[in-house]
Amino acid sequence: MEGEAAPLETPDAFLKALGQSLKAKEGIDTDLTGILTTHILKAAPAQNAVAQAKDAIVKLAAERANLRKMQAANG
């Protein structure tokens, strides 16, 4: 119908779409994007969402550092 407003996008739908858009872009770190969508990009994130995201990022960095050390030792 003419003059009828389109339904507004909810914050949760917007943030989910943003996360999917980031994951789909070329050159984006999908592991990091996954952490952000899991902890930060939420309509109602946990009170300790930043701390949870930080812990996940530190864990990811440690895993990557260990992988590089193993590759250097074997290569």
Distance bins in CASP14 RR format, pairs under 12 A and 6 or more apart:
PFRMAT RR
TARGET T0000
AUTHOR 0000-0000-0000
RMODE 2
METHOD distances of the structure
MODEL  1
7 13 0 0 0 0 1 0 0 0 0 0 0
8 14 0 0 0 0 1 0 0 0 0 0 0
9 15 0 0 0 0 1 0 0 0 0 0 0
9 16 0 0 0 0 0 1 0 0 0 0 0
9 17 1 0 0 1 0 0 0 0 0 0 0
9 18 0 0 0 0 0 1 0 0 0 0 0
9 43 0 0 0 0 0 1 0 0 0 0 0
10 16 0 0 0 0 1 0 0 0 0 0 0
10 17 0 0 0 0 0 1 0 0 0 0 0
10 42 0 0 0 0 0 1 0 0 0 0 0
10 43 1 0 0 1 0 0 0 0 0 0 0
10 44 0 0 0 0 0 1 0 0 0 0 0
11 17 0 0 0 0 0 1 0 0 0 0 0
11 18 0 0 0 0 0 1 0 0 0 0 0
11 41 0 0 0 0 0 1 0 0 0 0 0
11 42 0 0 0 0 1 0 0 0 0 0 0
11 43 1 0 1 0 0 0 0 0 0 0 0
11 44 0 0 0 0 1 0 0 0 0 0 0
11 45 0 0 0 0 0 1 0 0 0 0 0
12 18 0 0 0 0 0 1 0 0 0 0 0
12 19 0 0 0 0 0 1 0 0 0 0 0
12 37 0 0 0 0 0 1 0 0 0 0 0
12 41 0 0 0 0 1 0 0 0 0 0 0
12 42 1 0 0 1 0 0 0 0 0 0 0
12 43 1 1 0 0 0 0 0 0 0 0 0
12 44 0 0 0 0 1 0 0 0 0 0 0
12 45 0 0 0 0 0 1 0 0 0 0 0
13 19 0 0 0 0 0 1 0 0 0 0 0
13 20 0 0 0 0 0 1 0 0 0 0 0
13 41 0 0 0 0 0 1 0 0 0 0 0
13 42 0 0 0 0 0 1 0 0 0 0 0
13 43 0 0 0 0 1 0 0 0 0 0 0
14 20 0 0 0 0 0 1 0 0 0 0 0
14 21 0 0 0 0 0 1 0 0 0 0 0
14 41 0 0 0 0 1 0 0 0 0 0 0
14 42 0 0 0 0 0 1 0 0 0 0 0
14 43 0 0 0 0 1 0 0 0 0 0 0
15 21 0 0 0 0 0 1 0 0 0 0 0
15 22 0 0 0 0 0 1 0 0 0 0 0
15 36 0 0 0 0 1 0 0 0 0 0 0
15 37 1 0 0 1 0 0 0 0 0 0 0
15 38 0 0 0 0 0 1 0 0 0 0 0
15 39 0 0 0 0 0 1 0 0 0 0 0
15 40 0 0 0 0 1 0 0 0 0 0 0
15 41 1 0 1 0 0 0 0 0 0 0 0
15 42 1 0 0 1 0 0 0 0 0 0 0
15 43 1 0 0 1 0 0 0 0 0 0 0
15 44 0 0 0 0 0 1 0 0 0 0 0
15 45 0 0 0 0 1 0 0 0 0 0 0
16 22 0 0 0 0 0 1 0 0 0 0 0
16 23 0 0 0 0 0 1 0 0 0 0 0
16 34 0 0 0 0 0 1 0 0 0 0 0
16 36 0 0 0 0 0 1 0 0 0 0 0
16 37 1 0 0 1 0 0 0 0 0 0 0
16 38 0 0 0 0 0 1 0 0 0 0 0
16 41 1 0 0 1 0 0 0 0 0 0 0
16 42 0 0 0 0 1 0 0 0 0 0 0
16 43 0 0 0 0 1 0 0 0 0 0 0
17 23 0 0 0 0 0 1 0 0 0 0 0
17 24 0 0 0 0 0 1 0 0 0 0 0
17 37 0 0 0 0 0 1 0 0 0 0 0
17 41 0 0 0 0 1 0 0 0 0 0 0
18 24 0 0 0 0 0 1 0 0 0 0 0
18 25 0 0 0 0 0 1 0 0 0 0 0
18 33 0 0 0 0 1 0 0 0 0 0 0
18 34 0 0 0 0 0 1 0 0 0 0 0
18 36 0 0 0 0 1 0 0 0 0 0 0
18 37 0 0 0 0 1 0 0 0 0 0 0
18 40 0 0 0 0 0 1 0 0 0 0 0
18 41 1 0 0 1 0 0 0 0 0 0 0
18 42 0 0 0 0 0 1 0 0 0 0 0
18 43 0 0 0 0 0 1 0 0 0 0 0
19 25 0 0 0 0 1 0 0 0 0 0 0
19 28 0 0 0 0 1 0 0 0 0 0 0
19 30 0 0 0 0 0 1 0 0 0 0 0
19 32 0 0 0 0 0 1 0 0 0 0 0
19 33 1 0 0 1 0 0 0 0 0 0 0
19 34 1 0 0 1 0 0 0 0 0 0 0
19 35 0 0 0 0 0 1 0 0 0 0 0
19 36 1 0 0 1 0 0 0 0 0 0 0
19 37 1 0 1 0 0 0 0 0 0 0 0
19 38 0 0 0 0 0 1 0 0 0 0 0
19 39 0 0 0 0 0 1 0 0 0 0 0
19 40 0 0 0 0 1 0 0 0 0 0 0
19 41 1 0 1 0 0 0 0 0 0 0 0
19 42 0 0 0 0 0 1 0 0 0 0 0
20 28 0 0 0 0 0 1 0 0 0 0 0
20 30 0 0 0 0 0 1 0 0 0 0 0
20 33 0 0 0 0 1 0 0 0 0 0 0
20 34 0 0 0 0 0 1 0 0 0 0 0
20 36 0 0 0 0 0 1 0 0 0 0 0
20 37 0 0 0 0 1 0 0 0 0 0 0
20 41 0 0 0 0 1 0 0 0 0 0 0
21 28 0 0 0 0 1 0 0 0 0 0 0
21 33 0 0 0 0 1 0 0 0 0 0 0
21 36 0 0 0 0 0 1 0 0 0 0 0
21 37 0 0 0 0 0 1 0 0 0 0 0
21 41 0 0 0 0 0 1 0 0 0 0 0
22 28 1 0 1 0 0 0 0 0 0 0 0
22 29 0 0 0 0 1 0 0 0 0 0 0
22 30 0 0 0 0 1 0 0 0 0 0 0
22 31 0 0 0 0 0 1 0 0 0 0 0
22 32 0 0 0 0 1 0 0 0 0 0 0
22 33 1 0 1 0 0 0 0 0 0 0 0
22 34 0 0 0 0 1 0 0 0 0 0 0
22 35 0 0 0 0 0 1 0 0 0 0 0
22 36 1 0 0 1 0 0 0 0 0 0 0
22 37 1 0 0 1 0 0 0 0 0 0 0
22 40 0 0 0 0 0 1 0 0 0 0 0
22 41 0 0 0 0 1 0 0 0 0 0 0
23 29 0 0 0 0 1 0 0 0 0 0 0
23 30 1 0 1 0 0 0 0 0 0 0 0
23 31 0 0 0 0 0 1 0 0 0 0 0
23 32 0 0 0 0 0 1 0 0 0 0 0
23 33 1 0 1 0 0 0 0 0 0 0 0
23 34 1 0 0 1 0 0 0 0 0 0 0
23 35 0 0 0 0 0 1 0 0 0 0 0
23 36 0 0 0 0 1 0 0 0 0 0 0
23 37 1 0 0 1 0 0 0 0 0 0 0
23 38 0 0 0 0 0 1 0 0 0 0 0
23 41 0 0 0 0 0 1 0 0 0 0 0
24 30 0 0 0 0 1 0 0 0 0 0 0
24 33 0 0 0 0 1 0 0 0 0 0 0
25 33 0 0 0 0 1 0 0 0 0 0 0
27 33 0 0 0 0 0 1 0 0 0 0 0
28 34 0 0 0 0 0 1 0 0 0 0 0
28 36 0 0 0 0 0 1 0 0 0 0 0
28 37 0 0 0 0 0 1 0 0 0 0 0
29 35 0 0 0 0 1 0 0 0 0 0 0
29 36 0 0 0 0 1 0 0 0 0 0 0
29 57 0 0 0 0 0 1 0 0 0 0 0
29 60 0 0 0 0 1 0 0 0 0 0 0
29 61 0 0 0 0 0 1 0 0 0 0 0
29 64 0 0 0 0 0 1 0 0 0 0 0
30 36 0 0 0 0 0 1 0 0 0 0 0
30 37 0 0 0 0 0 1 0 0 0 0 0
30 60 0 0 0 0 0 1 0 0 0 0 0
31 37 0 0 0 0 0 1 0 0 0 0 0
31 38 0 0 0 0 0 1 0 0 0 0 0
31 56 0 0 0 0 1 0 0 0 0 0 0
31 57 0 0 0 0 1 0 0 0 0 0 0
31 59 0 0 0 0 0 1 0 0 0 0 0
31 60 1 0 1 0 0 0 0 0 0 0 0
31 61 0 0 0 0 0 1 0 0 0 0 0
31 63 0 0 0 0 1 0 0 0 0 0 0
31 64 0 0 0 0 1 0 0 0 0 0 0
31 67 0 0 0 0 0 1 0 0 0 0 0
32 38 0 0 0 0 0 1 0 0 0 0 0
32 39 0 0 0 0 0 1 0 0 0 0 0
32 40 0 0 0 0 0 1 0 0 0 0 0
32 41 0 0 0 0 0 1 0 0 0 0 0
32 53 0 0 0 0 1 0 0 0 0 0 0
32 56 0 0 0 0 1 0 0 0 0 0 0
32 57 1 0 0 1 0 0 0 0 0 0 0
32 58 0 0 0 0 0 1 0 0 0 0 0
32 59 0 0 0 0 0 1 0 0 0 0 0
32 60 1 0 0 1 0 0 0 0 0 0 0
32 61 0 0 0 0 1 0 0 0 0 0 0
32 64 0 0 0 0 0 1 0 0 0 0 0
33 39 0 0 0 0 0 1 0 0 0 0 0
33 40 0 0 0 0 0 1 0 0 0 0 0
33 41 0 0 0 0 1 0 0 0 0 0 0
33 53 0 0 0 0 0 1 0 0 0 0 0
33 56 0 0 0 0 0 1 0 0 0 0 0
33 57 0 0 0 0 0 1 0 0 0 0 0
33 60 0 0 0 0 0 1 0 0 0 0 0
34 40 0 0 0 0 1 0 0 0 0 0 0
34 41 0 0 0 0 1 0 0 0 0 0 0
34 53 0 0 0 0 1 0 0 0 0 0 0
34 56 0 0 0 0 1 0 0 0 0 0 0
34 57 0 0 0 0 0 1 0 0 0 0 0
34 60 0 0 0 0 1 0 0 0 0 0 0
35 41 0 0 0 0 1 0 0 0 0 0 0
35 49 0 0 0 0 0 1 0 0 0 0 0
35 50 0 0 0 0 0 1 0 0 0 0 0
35 52 0 0 0 0 1 0 0 0 0 0 0
35 53 1 0 1 0 0 0 0 0 0 0 0
35 54 0 0 0 0 1 0 0 0 0 0 0
35 55 0 0 0 0 1 0 0 0 0 0 0
35 56 1 0 1 0 0 0 0 0 0 0 0
35 57 1 0 1 0 0 0 0 0 0 0 0
35 58 0 0 0 0 0 1 0 0 0 0 0
35 59 0 0 0 0 1 0 0 0 0 0 0
35 60 1 0 0 1 0 0 0 0 0 0 0
35 61 0 0 0 0 0 1 0 0 0 0 0
36 42 0 0 0 0 1 0 0 0 0 0 0
36 45 0 0 0 0 0 1 0 0 0 0 0
36 49 0 0 0 0 0 1 0 0 0 0 0
36 50 0 0 0 0 0 1 0 0 0 0 0
36 52 0 0 0 0 0 1 0 0 0 0 0
36 53 1 0 0 1 0 0 0 0 0 0 0
36 54 0 0 0 0 0 1 0 0 0 0 0
36 56 0 0 0 0 1 0 0 0 0 0 0
36 57 0 0 0 0 1 0 0 0 0 0 0
36 60 0 0 0 0 0 1 0 0 0 0 0
37 45 0 0 0 0 0 1 0 0 0 0 0
37 49 0 0 0 0 0 1 0 0 0 0 0
37 53 0 0 0 0 0 1 0 0 0 0 0
37 56 0 0 0 0 0 1 0 0 0 0 0
38 45 0 0 0 0 1 0 0 0 0 0 0
38 46 0 0 0 0 0 1 0 0 0 0 0
38 49 0 0 0 0 1 0 0 0 0 0 0
38 52 0 0 0 0 1 0 0 0 0 0 0
38 53 1 0 0 1 0 0 0 0 0 0 0
38 55 0 0 0 0 0 1 0 0 0 0 0
38 56 1 0 0 1 0 0 0 0 0 0 0
38 57 0 0 0 0 0 1 0 0 0 0 0
38 60 0 0 0 0 0 1 0 0 0 0 0
39 45 1 0 0 1 0 0 0 0 0 0 0
39 46 1 0 0 1 0 0 0 0 0 0 0
39 47 0 0 0 0 0 1 0 0 0 0 0
39 48 0 0 0 0 1 0 0 0 0 0 0
39 49 1 0 1 0 0 0 0 0 0 0 0
39 50 1 0 0 1 0 0 0 0 0 0 0
39 51 0 0 0 0 1 0 0 0 0 0 0
39 52 1 0 1 0 0 0 0 0 0 0 0
39 53 1 1 0 0 0 0 0 0 0 0 0
39 54 0 0 0 0 1 0 0 0 0 0 0
39 55 0 0 0 0 1 0 0 0 0 0 0
39 56 1 0 0 1 0 0 0 0 0 0 0
39 57 0 0 0 0 1 0 0 0 0 0 0
40 46 0 0 0 0 1 0 0 0 0 0 0
40 48 0 0 0 0 0 1 0 0 0 0 0
40 49 1 0 1 0 0 0 0 0 0 0 0
40 50 1 0 0 1 0 0 0 0 0 0 0
40 51 0 0 0 0 0 1 0 0 0 0 0
40 52 0 0 0 0 1 0 0 0 0 0 0
40 53 1 0 1 0 0 0 0 0 0 0 0
40 54 0 0 0 0 0 1 0 0 0 0 0
40 56 0 0 0 0 0 1 0 0 0 0 0
40 57 0 0 0 0 0 1 0 0 0 0 0
41 49 0 0 0 0 1 0 0 0 0 0 0
41 53 0 0 0 0 1 0 0 0 0 0 0
42 49 1 0 0 1 0 0 0 0 0 0 0
42 50 0 0 0 0 0 1 0 0 0 0 0
42 52 0 0 0 0 0 1 0 0 0 0 0
42 53 0 0 0 0 0 1 0 0 0 0 0
43 49 0 0 0 0 0 1 0 0 0 0 0
45 51 0 0 0 0 0 1 0 0 0 0 0
45 52 0 0 0 0 1 0 0 0 0 0 0
45 53 0 0 0 0 1 0 0 0 0 0 0
46 52 1 0 0 1 0 0 0 0 0 0 0
46 53 0 0 0 0 1 0 0 0 0 0 0
48 54 0 0 0 0 1 0 0 0 0 0 0
48 55 0 0 0 0 1 0 0 0 0 0 0
48 56 0 0 0 0 0 1 0 0 0 0 0
49 55 0 0 0 0 0 1 0 0 0 0 0
49 56 0 0 0 0 0 1 0 0 0 0 0
50 56 0 0 0 0 0 1 0 0 0 0 0
50 57 0 0 0 0 0 1 0 0 0 0 0
51 57 0 0 0 0 0 1 0 0 0 0 0
51 58 0 0 0 0 0 1 0 0 0 0 0
52 58 0 0 0 0 0 1 0 0 0 0 0
52 59 0 0 0 0 0 1 0 0 0 0 0
53 59 0 0 0 0 0 1 0 0 0 0 0
53 60 0 0 0 0 0 1 0 0 0 0 0
54 60 0 0 0 0 0 1 0 0 0 0 0
54 61 0 0 0 0 0 1 0 0 0 0 0
55 61 0 0 0 0 0 1 0 0 0 0 0
55 62 0 0 0 0 0 1 0 0 0 0 0
56 62 0 0 0 0 0 1 0 0 0 0 0
56 63 0 0 0 0 0 1 0 0 0 0 0
57 63 0 0 0 0 0 1 0 0 0 0 0
57 64 0 0 0 0 0 1 0 0 0 0 0
58 64 0 0 0 0 0 1 0 0 0 0 0
58 65 0 0 0 0 0 1 0 0 0 0 0
59 65 0 0 0 0 0 1 0 0 0 0 0
59 66 0 0 0 0 0 1 0 0 0 0 0
60 66 0 0 0 0 0 1 0 0 0 0 0
60 67 0 0 0 0 0 1 0 0 0 0 0
61 67 0 0 0 0 0 1 0 0 0 0 0
61 68 0 0 0 0 0 1 0 0 0 0 0
62 68 0 0 0 0 0 1 0 0 0 0 0
62 69 0 0 0 0 0 1 0 0 0 0 0
63 69 0 0 0 0 0 1 0 0 0 0 0
63 70 0 0 0 0 0 1 0 0 0 0 0
64 70 0 0 0 0 0 1 0 0 0 0 0
64 71 0 0 0 0 0 1 0 0 0 0 0
65 71 0 0 0 0 0 1 0 0 0 0 0
65 72 0 0 0 0 0 1 0 0 0 0 0
66 72 0 0 0 0 0 1 0 0 0 0 0
66 73 0 0 0 0 0 1 0 0 0 0 0
67 73 0 0 0 0 0 1 0 0 0 0 0
67 74 0 0 0 0 0 1 0 0 0 0 0
68 74 0 0 0 0 0 1 0 0 0 0 0
68 75 0 0 0 0 0 1 0 0 0 0 0
69 75 0 0 0 0 0 1 0 0 0 0 0
END
